[in-house]
Amino acid sequence: MADPHIKCELDILDKLTVILYRSAFTLVAIIMAVIGSETNAATPFLVMVALLASTTVHIYDKRFRWLIQGAGLFAAIWFMAGLWQPLALGAALFVFSALSIKEYFCFKVKALLLTPIVLAGFWFCLIFNVLNIAIGFAVAGAALLAFAAFSKWRMPLHFDIGDKSRYQV
């Protein structure tokens, strides 16, 4: 996770991954806002955005980075294999839950800690076919993810990278 006090020199790949990561947060907020009960149509987009976010995340500790990247990859493979689609959706939502916790540590905004609960509530309501409540959770999730995206876009790009020497391979 980045340290905003350290300003390292960013190359083109650093800038690209930061922009893609922030774009993923923006896209998932938009998708969650319009998802409604059309989860079958939205699942491919959520999986794609989760894969994008998980592959461009900057976290020093490789265990957490690999966990998030593994969940994004699992969501994509599970979806493309045509297996139980709600599990692919759940893995994609897990990615954004984990990333919201990561961003909580960056911003120290307690509201971001609600994101995993809200996204899990959304997923469980979909699984148990309680669509009216699922829509409410989707809207709340969209608001939390939009807040995270807005906060990310306000920061300089180097805040996401931090000290390059601290990344574990």
VODRENLO-940857 format. One record per residue: residue number from 0; residue in one letter; x, y, z of N, C-alpha, C, O in turn. Coordinates in Angstrom, 1 decimal. Each point is the difference from the previous one (the first is absolute). Example, Ala and Ser with C-alpha at 12.3 -4.5 7.8 and 13.67 -1.06 7.14 Angstrom:
# residues 2
{rofi 0,A,{13.2,-5.7,7.8},{-0.9,1.2,0.0},{0.9,1.2,0.0},{1.0,0.0,0.7}}
{rofi 1,S,{-1.4,1.1,-1.4},{0.9,1.1,0.0},{-0.8,1.1,0.8},{0.5,1.1,0.1}}
***
This chain:
# residues 169
{rofi 0,M,{0.8,-1.2,0.0},{-0.8,1.2,0.0},{0.9,1.2,0.0},{1.1,0.0,0.6}}
{rofi 1,A,{-1.5,1.0,-1.3},{0.8,1.2,-0.2},{0.2,0.9,1.3},{-0.9,0.0,0.8}}
{rofi 2,D,{1.9,0.7,-0.8},{0.3,1.0,1.0},{0.0,1.4,-0.7},{0.9,0.2,-0.8}}
{rofi 3,P,{-1.9,0.6,1.1},{-0.1,1.3,-0.7},{1.2,1.0,0.3},{0.2,0.9,-0.8}}
{rofi 4,H,{0.6,-1.2,1.8},{1.1,0.9,0.3},{1.2,-0.3,-0.9},{0.9,0.8,-0.1}}
{rofi 5,I,{-0.9,-1.9,-0.6},{1.1,-0.4,-0.9},{-0.4,0.3,-1.4},{-1.1,-0.5,-0.5}}
{rofi 6,K,{1.9,1.3,-0.2},{-0.4,0.3,-1.4},{1.1,-0.6,-0.9},{1.1,0.6,-0.1}}
{rofi 7,C,{-1.4,-1.7,-0.4},{1.0,-0.7,-0.9},{-0.2,0.4,-1.4},{-1.1,0.5,-0.4}}
{rofi 8,E,{2.0,-0.7,-0.5},{-0.1,0.3,-1.4},{-0.9,-1.1,-0.6},{0.3,-1.2,0.1}}
{rofi 9,L,{-1.3,1.6,-0.8},{-0.9,-0.9,-0.6},{0.3,-0.2,-1.5},{0.2,1.0,-0.7}}
{rofi 10,D,{-0.1,-2.3,0.3},{0.2,-0.2,-1.5},{-1.4,-0.1,-0.6},{-1.0,0.1,0.7}}
{rofi 11,I,{0.9,-0.4,-2.0},{-1.2,0.0,-0.7},{-0.9,-1.2,0.5},{-1.2,0.1,0.0}}
{rofi 12,L,{1.8,-1.2,0.3},{-0.7,-1.2,0.5},{-0.7,0.3,1.4},{-1.1,-0.4,0.3}}
{rofi 13,D,{1.9,1.1,0.6},{-0.6,0.4,1.3},{-1.2,0.9,-0.2},{-1.0,-0.2,0.6}}
{rofi 14,K,{1.1,1.2,-1.5},{-1.1,0.9,-0.2},{-1.2,-0.7,-0.6},{-1.1,0.2,0.3}}
{rofi 15,L,{1.4,-1.1,-1.3},{-1.1,-0.8,-0.6},{-0.7,-0.9,1.0},{-1.3,0.0,0.0}}
{rofi 16,T,{2.0,-0.7,0.9},{-0.7,-0.9,0.9},{-0.8,0.8,1.1},{-1.0,-0.4,0.4}}
{rofi 17,V,{1.5,1.6,0.0},{-0.7,0.8,0.9},{-1.3,0.5,-0.6},{-1.1,0.0,0.6}}
{rofi 18,I,{1.2,0.5,-1.9},{-1.2,0.5,-0.7},{-1.0,-1.2,-0.2},{-1.2,0.2,0.2}}
{rofi 19,L,{1.7,-1.3,-0.6},{-0.9,-1.2,-0.1},{-0.7,-0.4,1.3},{-1.2,-0.3,0.0}}
{rofi 20,Y,{2.0,0.3,1.0},{-0.5,-0.4,1.4},{-1.1,1.0,0.4},{-1.1,-0.4,0.4}}
{rofi 21,R,{1.3,1.7,-0.6},{-1.0,1.0,0.4},{-1.2,-0.1,-0.9},{-1.1,0.2,0.4}}
{rofi 22,S,{1.3,-0.5,-1.7},{-1.1,-0.2,-0.9},{-0.9,-1.1,0.4},{-1.2,0.0,-0.2}}
{rofi 23,A,{1.9,-1.1,0.7},{-0.8,-1.2,0.4},{-1.0,0.4,1.1},{-1.1,-0.5,0.1}}
{rofi 24,F,{1.6,1.3,0.9},{-0.9,0.4,1.1},{-1.1,0.8,-0.6},{-1.2,-0.1,0.5}}
{rofi 25,T,{1.5,1.0,-1.4},{-1.1,0.8,-0.6},{-1.0,-0.8,-0.7},{-1.2,0.1,0.1}}
{rofi 26,L,{1.7,-1.1,-0.9},{-0.9,-0.9,-0.8},{-0.9,-0.8,0.9},{-1.1,-0.2,-0.3}}
{rofi 27,V,{1.7,-0.4,1.3},{-0.8,-0.9,0.9},{-1.0,0.8,0.7},{-1.1,-0.5,0.3}}
{rofi 28,A,{1.3,1.8,0.1},{-1.0,0.8,0.6},{-1.2,0.2,-1.0},{-1.1,0.0,0.4}}
{rofi 29,I,{1.5,0.3,-1.6},{-1.1,0.2,-1.0},{-0.8,-1.3,-0.2},{-1.2,0.1,-0.1}}
{rofi 30,I,{1.9,-1.2,-0.1},{-0.7,-1.3,-0.2},{-0.9,-0.3,1.2},{-1.1,-0.4,-0.2}}
{rofi 31,M,{1.6,0.6,1.4},{-0.8,-0.3,1.2},{-1.2,1.0,0.0},{-1.1,-0.4,0.5}}
{rofi 32,A,{1.2,1.6,-0.9},{-1.1,0.9,0.0},{-1.1,-0.4,-1.0},{-1.2,0.3,0.3}}
{rofi 33,V,{1.5,-0.9,-1.4},{-1.0,-0.3,-1.0},{-0.3,-1.5,0.0},{-0.8,-0.5,-0.8}}
{rofi 34,I,{1.3,-0.3,1.7},{-0.1,-1.4,0.0},{-1.5,-0.5,0.2},{-0.5,-0.9,-0.7}}
{rofi 35,G,{-0.1,1.5,1.6},{-1.4,-0.4,0.3},{-0.1,-1.5,0.2},{0.8,-0.6,0.7}}
{rofi 36,S,{-1.7,0.1,-1.4},{-0.2,-1.5,0.1},{0.5,-0.7,-1.3},{-0.2,-1.1,-0.2}}
{rofi 37,E,{0.9,1.9,-0.6},{0.6,-0.6,-1.2},{1.4,-0.5,0.2},{0.9,0.4,-0.7}}
{rofi 38,T,{-0.7,-1.3,1.7},{1.3,-0.4,0.3},{0.6,-0.9,-1.0},{1.2,-0.1,-0.2}}
{rofi 39,N,{-2.1,-0.6,-0.6},{0.6,-0.9,-1.0},{0.7,0.9,-1.1},{1.0,-0.5,-0.6}}
{rofi 40,A,{-1.6,1.6,0.3},{0.6,0.9,-1.0},{1.3,0.7,0.6},{0.9,0.3,-0.7}}
{rofi 41,A,{-1.0,0.0,2.0},{1.1,0.7,0.6},{1.2,-0.9,0.5},{1.1,0.6,0.1}}
{rofi 42,T,{-1.3,-1.8,0.1},{1.1,-0.9,0.5},{1.2,0.0,-0.9},{1.1,0.2,0.6}}
{rofi 43,P,{-1.2,-0.3,-1.9},{1.2,0.1,-0.8},{0.8,1.3,0.2},{1.3,0.0,0.0}}
{rofi 44,F,{-2.0,1.1,0.1},{0.7,1.3,0.2},{0.6,0.1,1.4},{1.2,0.5,0.1}}
{rofi 45,L,{-1.8,-1.0,0.9},{0.5,0.0,1.3},{1.3,-0.9,0.1},{1.0,0.4,0.6}}
{rofi 46,V,{-1.1,-1.6,-1.3},{1.2,-0.9,0.0},{1.1,0.7,-0.7},{1.2,-0.1,0.5}}
{rofi 47,M,{-1.4,0.7,-1.6},{1.0,0.7,-0.8},{0.7,1.1,0.8},{1.2,0.1,0.0}}
{rofi 48,V,{-2.1,0.7,0.6},{0.6,1.1,0.8},{0.8,-0.5,1.2},{1.0,0.6,0.4}}
{rofi 49,A,{-1.5,-1.7,0.2},{0.7,-0.5,1.2},{1.4,-0.5,-0.5},{1.0,0.1,0.7}}
{rofi 50,L,{-1.0,-0.8,-1.8},{1.3,-0.4,-0.6},{0.9,1.2,-0.2},{1.2,-0.1,0.2}}
{rofi 51,L,{-1.7,1.1,-0.8},{0.8,1.2,-0.3},{0.5,0.6,1.3},{1.2,0.3,0.1}}
{rofi 52,A,{-2.0,-0.2,0.9},{0.4,0.6,1.3},{1.0,-0.9,0.7},{1.0,0.5,0.6}}
{rofi 53,S,{-1.2,-1.8,-0.6},{0.9,-0.9,0.7},{1.4,-0.1,-0.6},{1.0,-0.2,0.7}}
{rofi 54,T,{-1.0,0.4,-2.0},{1.4,-0.1,-0.7},{0.7,1.4,0.1},{1.2,0.0,-0.4}}
{rofi 55,T,{-1.8,1.0,0.8},{0.7,1.3,0.0},{0.1,0.6,1.4},{0.4,1.1,0.1}}
{rofi 56,V,{-0.7,-1.9,0.9},{0.1,0.5,1.4},{1.4,0.1,0.4},{0.9,-0.8,-0.4}}
{rofi 57,H,{-0.6,1.8,1.2},{1.4,0.2,0.5},{-0.1,-0.2,1.6},{-0.4,0.8,0.7}}
{rofi 58,I,{0.9,-2.0,-0.3},{0.1,-0.4,1.4},{1.4,-0.6,0.2},{0.4,-0.8,-0.7}}
{rofi 59,Y,{0.2,1.4,1.8},{1.4,-0.5,0.3},{0.0,-1.5,0.3},{0.9,-0.7,-0.5}}
{rofi 60,D,{-1.8,0.2,1.3},{0.1,-1.4,0.5},{-0.6,-0.9,-1.1},{-1.2,0.1,-0.3}}
{rofi 61,K,{2.0,-1.0,-0.1},{-0.4,-0.9,-1.1},{-1.1,-0.9,0.4},{-0.8,-0.4,-0.9}}
{rofi 62,R,{0.7,0.0,2.1},{-1.1,-0.9,0.4},{-1.4,0.6,-0.2},{-0.8,-0.7,-0.5}}
{rofi 63,F,{0.7,2.0,0.8},{-1.3,0.6,-0.2},{-0.2,0.3,-1.5},{-1.1,-0.2,-0.5}}
{rofi 64,R,{2.1,0.6,-0.1},{0.0,0.3,-1.5},{-0.4,-1.3,-0.7},{-0.9,0.1,-0.9}}
{rofi 65,W,{1.5,-1.2,1.2},{-0.3,-1.3,-0.7},{-1.4,-0.4,0.4},{-0.7,-0.6,-0.9}}
{rofi 66,L,{0.2,0.8,2.1},{-1.4,-0.4,0.4},{-1.0,0.8,-0.9},{-0.9,-0.6,-0.5}}
{rofi 67,I,{1.1,1.9,0.4},{-0.9,0.8,-0.8},{0.1,-0.4,-1.5},{-1.0,-0.1,-0.7}}
{rofi 68,Q,{2.2,0.0,0.2},{0.2,-0.4,-1.4},{-0.6,-1.4,-0.3},{-0.5,-0.2,-1.0}}
{rofi 69,G,{0.7,-0.7,2.0},{-0.5,-1.4,-0.2},{-1.5,0.1,-0.1},{-0.6,-0.8,-0.8}}
{rofi 70,A,{-0.1,1.6,1.7},{-1.4,0.1,-0.1},{-0.5,0.5,-1.3},{-1.0,-0.4,-0.6}}
{rofi 71,G,{1.7,1.4,0.1},{-0.4,0.6,-1.3},{0.2,-1.0,-1.1},{-0.9,-0.1,-0.9}}
{rofi 72,L,{2.0,-0.7,0.9},{0.2,-1.0,-1.0},{-1.0,-1.1,0.1},{-0.5,-0.5,-1.0}}
{rofi 73,F,{0.2,0.1,2.3},{-1.0,-1.1,0.2},{-1.4,0.5,-0.6},{-0.6,-0.8,-0.7}}
{rofi 74,A,{0.3,2.0,1.0},{-1.3,0.5,-0.6},{-0.1,-0.1,-1.5},{-1.0,-0.4,-0.6}}
{rofi 75,A,{2.1,0.8,0.0},{0.1,0.0,-1.5},{-0.1,-1.4,-0.5},{-0.7,-0.3,-1.0}}
{rofi 76,I,{1.5,-0.6,1.5},{0.1,-1.4,-0.4},{-1.4,-0.7,0.2},{-0.5,-0.7,-0.9}}
{rofi 77,W,{0.0,0.9,2.1},{-1.3,-0.6,0.4},{-1.1,0.4,-1.0},{-0.8,-0.7,-0.4}}
{rofi 78,F,{0.8,2.1,0.1},{-1.0,0.5,-0.9},{0.1,-0.5,-1.4},{-0.9,-0.4,-0.6}}
{rofi 79,M,{2.2,0.4,0.1},{0.2,-0.5,-1.4},{-0.2,-1.5,-0.1},{-0.4,-0.4,-1.1}}
{rofi 80,A,{0.5,-0.3,2.2},{-0.2,-1.5,-0.1},{-1.5,-0.2,0.0},{-0.4,-1.2,-0.2}}
{rofi 81,G,{-0.4,2.2,0.5},{-1.5,-0.2,0.0},{-0.5,-0.8,1.2},{-1.1,-0.5,0.0}}
{rofi 82,L,{1.9,0.5,1.0},{-0.4,-0.6,1.3},{-1.0,0.8,0.7},{-0.5,1.0,-0.5}}
{rofi 83,W,{0.2,-1.3,1.7},{-1.0,0.7,0.8},{0.3,1.5,0.1},{0.9,0.4,0.7}}
{rofi 84,Q,{-1.6,0.4,-1.5},{0.3,1.4,-0.2},{0.0,0.8,1.3},{0.8,1.0,0.2}}
{rofi 85,P,{-1.7,-1.3,0.7},{0.0,0.8,1.3},{1.3,-0.1,0.7},{0.4,0.9,0.8}}
{rofi 86,L,{0.3,-2.0,-0.9},{1.3,-0.1,0.7},{1.0,0.9,-0.7},{0.9,0.6,0.7}}
{rofi 87,A,{-0.9,-0.5,-2.0},{0.9,1.0,-0.7},{-0.4,1.4,0.4},{1.0,0.8,0.3}}
{rofi 88,L,{-2.2,-0.5,-0.2},{-0.4,1.3,0.5},{0.5,0.3,1.4},{0.4,1.0,0.4}}
{rofi 89,G,{-0.6,-2.0,0.5},{0.5,0.1,1.4},{1.5,0.2,0.1},{0.4,0.8,0.8}}
{rofi 90,A,{0.4,-1.4,-1.7},{1.4,0.2,0.0},{0.3,1.4,-0.4},{0.9,0.6,0.5}}
{rofi 91,A,{-1.6,-0.1,-1.5},{0.2,1.3,-0.5},{-0.3,1.0,1.1},{0.7,1.0,0.2}}
{rofi 92,L,{-1.8,-1.2,0.5},{-0.4,0.9,1.1},{1.0,-0.1,1.2},{0.3,1.0,0.6}}
{rofi 93,F,{0.3,-2.2,-0.4},{1.1,-0.1,1.0},{1.2,0.9,-0.4},{0.5,0.6,0.9}}
{rofi 94,V,{-0.2,-0.6,-2.2},{1.1,0.9,-0.4},{-0.2,1.4,0.5},{0.9,0.6,0.5}}
{rofi 95,F,{-2.1,-0.1,-0.8},{-0.3,1.4,0.4},{-0.2,0.2,1.5},{0.3,1.1,0.5}}
{rofi 96,S,{-0.7,-2.1,0.2},{0.0,0.0,1.4},{1.4,0.2,0.6},{0.2,0.8,0.9}}
{rofi 97,A,{0.7,-1.7,-1.4},{1.4,0.0,0.5},{0.6,1.4,-0.4},{0.8,0.5,0.8}}
{rofi 98,L,{-1.0,0.0,-2.0},{0.6,1.2,-0.4},{-0.6,1.2,0.8},{0.7,1.0,0.3}}
{rofi 99,S,{-1.9,-1.1,0.1},{-0.6,1.1,0.8},{0.7,0.0,1.4},{0.2,1.0,0.6}}
{rofi 100,I,{0.1,-2.2,-0.1},{0.7,-0.1,1.3},{1.4,0.6,-0.2},{0.5,0.8,0.9}}
{rofi 101,K,{0.1,-1.1,-2.0},{1.4,0.6,-0.3},{-0.1,1.5,0.0},{0.8,0.7,0.5}}
{rofi 102,E,{-1.9,-0.2,-1.2},{-0.1,1.5,-0.1},{-0.4,0.6,1.3},{0.3,1.2,0.3}}
{rofi 103,Y,{-0.9,-2.0,0.6},{-0.3,0.6,1.4},{1.3,0.3,0.7},{0.1,1.0,0.6}}
{rofi 104,F,{0.9,-1.9,-0.8},{1.3,0.3,0.7},{0.7,1.2,-0.7},{0.8,0.6,0.7}}
{rofi 105,C,{-1.1,-0.3,-1.9},{0.5,1.2,-0.6},{-0.7,1.3,0.4},{0.7,1.0,0.4}}
{rofi 106,F,{-2.0,-1.1,-0.3},{-0.8,1.2,0.3},{-0.4,0.2,1.4},{-0.2,1.1,0.5}}
{rofi 107,K,{0.2,-2.2,0.3},{-0.5,0.0,1.3},{-1.4,0.5,0.1},{-0.4,0.7,1.0}}
{rofi 108,V,{-0.4,-1.1,-2.0},{-1.5,0.3,0.0},{-0.7,-1.2,0.4},{-0.1,-1.0,-0.8}}
{rofi 109,K,{-0.5,1.0,1.9},{-0.7,-1.2,0.6},{-1.1,-0.5,-0.9},{-0.3,-1.2,0.0}}
{rofi 110,A,{-0.4,2.1,-0.8},{-1.1,-0.4,-0.9},{0.5,-1.1,-0.9},{-0.9,-0.9,-0.4}}
{rofi 111,L,{2.1,0.9,-0.1},{0.5,-1.0,-0.9},{0.0,-1.4,0.6},{0.0,-1.0,-0.7}}
{rofi 112,L,{0.0,0.9,2.0},{-0.1,-1.3,0.7},{-1.3,-0.7,-0.2},{-0.2,-1.2,0.2}}
{rofi 113,L,{-0.8,2.0,-0.6},{-1.4,-0.5,-0.2},{-0.1,-0.7,-1.4},{-0.9,-0.8,-0.2}}
{rofi 114,T,{1.8,1.1,-0.7},{-0.1,-0.5,-1.3},{0.0,-1.5,-0.1},{-0.9,-0.6,-0.7}}
{rofi 115,P,{1.7,-0.2,1.4},{-0.1,-1.4,0.0},{-1.3,-0.5,0.5},{-0.6,-1.0,-0.6}}
{rofi 116,I,{0.1,1.6,1.6},{-1.3,-0.4,0.6},{-1.2,0.2,-1.0},{-0.8,-0.8,-0.2}}
{rofi 117,V,{0.9,2.0,-0.4},{-1.0,0.4,-1.0},{0.0,-0.9,-1.3},{-1.0,-0.5,-0.4}}
{rofi 118,L,{2.2,0.2,-0.1},{0.2,-0.8,-1.2},{-0.4,-1.5,0.4},{-0.6,-0.7,-0.9}}
{rofi 119,A,{0.9,0.2,2.1},{-0.4,-1.3,0.4},{-1.5,-0.1,0.1},{-0.6,-1.0,-0.4}}
{rofi 120,G,{0.0,2.1,1.0},{-1.5,0.0,0.1},{-0.6,0.0,-1.4},{-1.0,-0.7,-0.2}}
{rofi 121,F,{1.6,1.4,-0.7},{-0.5,0.0,-1.4},{0.0,-1.4,-0.6},{-0.9,-0.5,-0.6}}
{rofi 122,W,{2.1,-0.1,0.8},{0.2,-1.4,-0.6},{-1.0,-1.0,0.6},{-0.6,-0.8,-0.7}}
{rofi 123,F,{0.5,0.8,2.0},{-0.9,-0.9,0.7},{-1.5,0.2,-0.4},{-0.7,-1.0,-0.2}}
{rofi 124,C,{0.3,2.2,0.1},{-1.4,0.3,-0.4},{-0.2,-0.5,-1.5},{-1.1,-0.4,-0.3}}
{rofi 125,L,{2.1,0.5,-0.5},{-0.1,-0.5,-1.4},{-0.2,-1.5,0.1},{-0.8,-0.6,-0.7}}
{rofi 126,I,{1.7,-0.1,1.5},{0.0,-1.4,0.1},{-1.4,-0.5,0.4},{-0.5,-1.0,-0.5}}
{rofi 127,F,{0.0,1.7,1.5},{-1.3,-0.5,0.6},{-1.2,0.7,-0.6},{-1.1,-0.1,0.5}}
{rofi 128,N,{1.3,0.8,-1.6},{-1.0,0.6,-0.9},{-0.9,1.0,0.8},{-1.2,0.0,-0.2}}
{rofi 129,V,{1.8,0.9,1.0},{-0.6,1.1,0.6},{0.4,1.2,-0.7},{0.8,0.8,0.5}}
{rofi 130,L,{-1.4,-0.6,-1.7},{0.5,1.0,-0.9},{-0.2,1.5,0.5},{0.8,0.8,-0.3}}
{rofi 131,N,{-1.9,-0.5,1.0},{-0.2,1.3,0.4},{1.1,0.5,1.0},{0.5,1.1,-0.1}}
{rofi 132,I,{-0.2,-2.0,1.0},{1.1,0.3,0.9},{1.4,0.0,-0.7},{0.8,0.9,0.4}}
{rofi 133,A,{-0.6,-1.8,-1.3},{1.2,0.0,-0.8},{0.2,1.4,-0.7},{1.1,0.4,-0.1}}
{rofi 134,I,{-2.2,0.1,-0.4},{0.2,1.3,-0.7},{0.4,1.1,1.0},{0.9,0.8,-0.4}}
{rofi 135,G,{-1.4,-0.8,1.6},{0.4,0.9,1.0},{1.5,-0.1,0.3},{0.7,1.0,0.2}}
{rofi 136,F,{-0.3,-2.3,0.0},{1.5,-0.2,0.2},{0.8,0.4,-1.2},{1.1,0.5,0.2}}
{rofi 137,A,{-1.6,-0.7,-1.4},{0.7,0.4,-1.2},{0.2,1.5,0.0},{1.1,0.5,-0.3}}
{rofi 138,V,{-2.1,0.3,0.7},{0.1,1.4,0.0},{1.0,0.5,1.1},{0.8,0.9,-0.3}}
{rofi 139,A,{-0.9,-1.5,1.5},{0.9,0.3,1.0},{1.4,-0.3,-0.4},{1.0,0.7,0.3}}
{rofi 140,G,{-0.8,-1.9,-0.9},{1.4,-0.4,-0.5},{0.5,1.0,-1.0},{1.2,0.3,0.0}}
{rofi 141,A,{-2.1,0.1,-0.9},{0.4,1.0,-1.0},{0.5,1.3,0.6},{1.0,0.6,-0.4}}
{rofi 142,A,{-1.7,-0.2,1.4},{0.3,1.3,0.7},{1.4,-0.1,0.7},{0.8,0.9,-0.1}}
{rofi 143,L,{-0.6,-2.0,0.8},{1.3,-0.2,0.7},{1.2,-0.2,-1.0},{1.0,0.6,0.2}}
{rofi 144,L,{-1.3,-1.3,-1.3},{1.1,-0.2,-1.0},{0.2,1.4,-0.8},{1.2,0.3,-0.3}}
{rofi 145,A,{-2.2,0.4,0.1},{0.1,1.3,-0.7},{0.8,1.0,0.9},{0.8,0.8,-0.4}}
{rofi 146,F,{-1.0,-0.9,1.7},{0.7,0.8,1.0},{1.5,-0.3,-0.1},{0.9,0.8,0.0}}
{rofi 147,A,{-0.6,-2.1,0.0},{1.4,-0.5,-0.1},{0.6,0.5,-1.3},{1.2,0.5,0.0}}
{rofi 148,A,{-1.9,-0.6,-1.1},{0.5,0.4,-1.3},{0.3,1.5,0.0},{1.0,0.5,-0.5}}
{rofi 149,F,{-2.0,0.3,1.0},{0.2,1.4,0.1},{1.2,0.4,0.8},{0.8,0.9,-0.4}}
{rofi 150,S,{-0.6,-1.6,1.5},{1.1,0.3,0.9},{1.3,-0.4,-0.8},{1.0,0.8,0.2}}
{rofi 151,K,{-1.0,-1.9,-0.9},{1.2,-0.4,-0.7},{0.4,1.1,-1.1},{1.2,0.3,-0.1}}
{rofi 152,W,{-2.2,0.1,-0.7},{0.3,0.9,-1.1},{0.5,1.4,0.5},{0.7,0.7,-0.7}}
{rofi 153,R,{-1.0,-0.4,1.9},{0.4,1.3,0.6},{1.5,0.0,0.4},{0.6,1.1,0.1}}
{rofi 154,M,{0.0,-2.3,0.0},{1.4,-0.1,0.4},{1.0,0.0,-1.1},{-0.4,-0.3,-1.2}}
{rofi 155,P,{1.6,0.8,1.4},{1.0,-0.2,-1.0},{0.3,-1.4,-0.3},{-0.2,-0.9,0.9}}
{rofi 156,L,{0.6,0.5,-2.1},{0.3,-1.3,-0.4},{1.0,-0.7,0.9},{-0.1,-1.2,0.3}}
{rofi 157,H,{1.1,1.9,0.1},{1.1,-0.6,0.8},{-0.5,-0.6,1.4},{0.7,-0.8,0.6}}
{rofi 158,F,{-1.8,1.3,-0.1},{-0.6,-0.5,1.2},{-0.3,-1.5,-0.1},{0.2,-0.7,1.0}}
{rofi 159,D,{-0.6,0.2,-2.1},{-0.3,-1.4,-0.2},{1.2,-0.9,0.0},{-0.1,-1.2,0.3}}
{rofi 160,I,{1.3,1.7,-0.7},{1.2,-0.8,-0.2},{0.8,0.0,1.3},{0.3,-1.1,0.5}}
{rofi 161,G,{-0.1,2.2,0.1},{0.9,0.0,1.2},{1.4,-0.3,-0.2},{0.6,0.4,-1.0}}
{rofi 162,D,{0.0,-1.1,1.9},{1.4,-0.3,-0.1},{0.2,-1.3,-0.8},{-0.3,-1.1,0.5}}
{rofi 163,K,{0.8,1.2,-1.7},{0.2,-1.2,-0.8},{0.9,-1.1,0.5},{-0.1,-1.2,-0.3}}
{rofi 164,S,{1.0,1.6,1.2},{0.9,-0.9,0.6},{-0.6,-1.0,1.0},{0.6,-1.0,0.4}}
{rofi 165,R,{-1.8,1.4,0.1},{-0.7,-0.8,1.0},{-0.9,-1.1,-0.5},{-0.5,-0.8,0.7}}
{rofi 166,Y,{0.3,0.7,-2.0},{-0.9,-1.0,-0.6},{0.7,-1.4,0.0},{1.2,-0.1,-0.3}}
{rofi 167,Q,{-2.0,-0.8,0.8},{0.5,-1.4,0.0},{-0.4,-0.6,-1.4},{-1.0,0.2,-0.5}}
{rofi 168,V,{1.9,-1.0,0.0},{-0.2,-0.6,-1.3},{-0.6,-1.3,0.2},{-0.3,-0.7,-1.0}}
***
